[in-house]
Amino acid sequence: MYLRRIFIGAFCVFFAFNAYAGGDPDYVKYPKGYQESFTNYATMNRNGKEQVAKMYANEVAISSYGKDQKASAGSVIVMEVYKPKKDADGKAVEGSEGDVVSFAG
């Protein structure tokens, strides 16, 4: 029983590391033309202003959220993540909204 638990634990750890999806385009394919055809519904800080995220959703996702707060089949949400611009002191540059930092992209 003890060896079985060790085997199961090792198996889970091994496959957890190999299930990496990351943000690398080799692993995650963005829908073609999403920046033009999807709605940019949010831009926000992430990770203590160390990242800026732009969120996009297709029309199916936008309309289903307004109806019953659940994503309908065919909903697609995309998140772009950027590094913020930094000032001379290495701090994130604040955007016009105050809490959203400026970014290159």
ZITA-V187061 format. One record per pair of residues at least 24 apart in sequence whose C-alpha atoms are under 6 Angstrom apart, sorted by the first residue. I is the first residue (numbers start at 1). J is the second residue. D is the distance in whole Angstrom. If there is no record, write none. Layout:
# ZITA-V187061
I;J;D / I;J;D
This chain:
# ZITA-V187061
44;100;6 / 45;100;6 / 51;82;6 / 51;83;5 / 51;84;6 / 52;81;6 / 52;82;5 / 53;80;5 / 53;81;4 / 54;79;6 / 54;80;5 / 55;79;5
